[in-house]
Amino acid sequence: MAVELKVPEAGESVTEVELGTWHKKEGEQVAKDELIVEIETDKVTQELVAPADGTLTKVLKKTGETARVGEVVAHFEEGDAPAASKSESQKEPVKGEAKAQSKDESKSDEAKSPAPSAADSEPRIMPAAQRMMEEHAVRAADIEPTGPGGRILKEDVQRHLETASTSSTPSRSEAPRSSGSAPSTASQPAGDRQEEAVPMSPLRRRIAERLVQAQQNAAMLTTFNEVDMSGIMNLRNQYKDSFEKRYGIKLGFMSFFVKACIDALKQFPAVNAEIRDRDIVYKNYYDIGIAVSTEKGLVVPVVRNTERLSFAEIEQTIADFGKRARDGKIKIEELQGGTFTITNGGVFGSLMSTPILNPPQSGVLGMHTIQQRPIAVDGKVEIRPMMYIALTYDHRVIDGREAVSFLKRIKDACEDPNRMLMEV
């Protein structure tokens, strides 16, 4: 039975998608629930799988092309491959030829055995990487993939080309000039100065739109403080082994900051509010967005009702979000909503930054790298593990006094984590 493969619903605000990597080719047989093509939206990557065992008969949209929600992107035939697609050698031999044919086949079994297909042996290739490989005539087998699930990224292709360029001889600058030709006096830049125009992915376009929206629609201001991480680090070192043994996950720093933010948000509810038309809407629940960096851009899955979760539940939820976001398995509804956001640039070595609001939220906390620095403690200079923290806030909702006091409350809670348990 013929089936039309259509772009599935991808959330209320999503009307258009971009076709990613096709994992099956026309005429190729597919098992039920096997991945056929990746669909990229402005928020997540979805997978379009086979509805039943059958054959992909027609591809209507190529990688990189856009399609509307509900639009047909391929045709699929349920059941075994059509008889017309079978080669003459696969047809049943007539009775008189069966014996002779079996002898011939037995002699050439090895020659006739099908080799593994390229789809089975080659890693997955991201669209930008595929375009670059085609441009430079590079084989996937020559590239070392570093993306999730063995995917080849654009950066992998660039690294391969750079390595090949530096190892090739003679170099461009050493190439012999033809006799009789005078050296060129024109000013020519040295080295390889190629450019590549790559269309922005739907996610990157959406990120750009929201960043511009935040800059234009909010009165953003950032205030800074620093946290002595000794208290958290000592407590973490004391209980990390028993914590991991009991809950099956490592005790990180993020759960401490989530708890500290909940404490501070309860003290300063304006930071947990948003402007809606002419009203300021104060929220008595705490859905904290945790920024996660992926190969396609930044996504912010939301941990719901964090005030009801334990340290272990927060760590488990964040770890699950991080893994699924990097694998493109995050759901649309898990990225929606949120009353406050935390972003951690410290994992990349950032010492200080000014994070941008995630509209319509009124506040975002930026964490940074932990660095051993000399500070004054009780009149003496000591070396302590210090972290700069930043709060970007919407000045239309939050006054400077509230913002500074909010950040100071987080500092106090993190420097003396026991007070979070005592709620003092």
Phi, psi and omega in degrees: 000133180284137181229138175267126177268117185247157175292122182284166174300139184227031181109158186298322186269357184262118179244342183223144180230171175239135180284125178269222184283129172275121181266354176228149180254164177301135181086356182272137178282146185226137176275157180302137179069010177279142184294130178256310182208148174268137180243121183259124175253183179282004180232314184218171173256127178252162179245132174259116187249166181289132180286342181195175172296138180172205185227136174280108188267330184207131175256122184260340181231132180271165175303131180096344179279155180261157178210151178276156175299128182093351181283145179282127180248346180197161174249143186225138179247117179288152179094190180292166178299144179303145183300328182295338181278350180283141179284165181298328182290343181271350182287154180294129179289151175291161190302319184288340183262352188300316185294313181294321181295321180296326178294317180296321181293323181295332180281337186236029180302317184293321180292328184271347182296130185291138176282155178301139181287159180297327181295329181281325188265333183270148177287166177292144184238126178287152186306314181297322178294321180298317180296319180292322178296319179293322180296322184256008178054053181253139178271146179297328182294341182271356186249138177270113182283143177235357182283168179302138179068023179077020181286146174270123180261164176301322180296327178295319179293317178300317180298320179296317181294320178295318179296317180294325181292318182286335182269347182284145178223147353286158179287168183298322182289340182262002182296135183292142176274150177290143182294141178090349180263134182281149177301142181289133178265354180291145179282106181246126178299139180281152174086179182273117185240060180278154174233153179220127176262114182243124180302141177293138177289160178304321180294315180296321177298319180293320177299315180299316180298316183290326179293317177294320178300317180296319181293324185276330190254358181229150175267082188278138177217148182237135174239151188236158171204180177223150185239131170280112187276007183302316183298312179296317182295320178294316179294319180295316179296328182290325187243001188296322181292312180292327178296311181295323180294323183279319188253352178073022179211150182285148176274108181261188180275335188297322181297326178295318181289326175298313179298320179295322179293319177301315179301314182289323179295326177293326180283329184229080187297341180296331180289340179261012184256175176212157175272128178229106188060243179255012181250152167258118184261114178267136185245133181261023173229162189229093177259106188263122174278134179244113182292132180234127179272129176236172180295341181260351181141183184272131172237156185231082174292152188249127173271112187279145173049052183298335181295343180262356187262149174277173176303316182295318180294323177294313180298318181294318180295316180295318179297319179295316178300315182300315181294314183289329177293317179290333178271001181073024184256003183291147181266152181303314184295339179282350179257356186262152180083208183101137180251343182200152183232145173239131176233138186241092176282352181295334180294341178256003178096008181293130180272325180199144179204170175243095181297155181257143182299152175254092186303145005267019181296159183253355181209149175216133179260131176253122173263155183222182185292150177271128186226134176289118182222151176282130177224162179272125179231113180052044177080005179237153178270124178230155176267121182230153175282110187247147176227129171282138174235150183227142174239115170265132186221159178272110185292347176290333183254322189246128175280161180301321180299316180295319181296313180295319179293323177299312181292325177294324178296320177295317178302312181297319181294321181285327180283337175227076187299341179297332182292336177292325179287326180275348181057050178235000000 
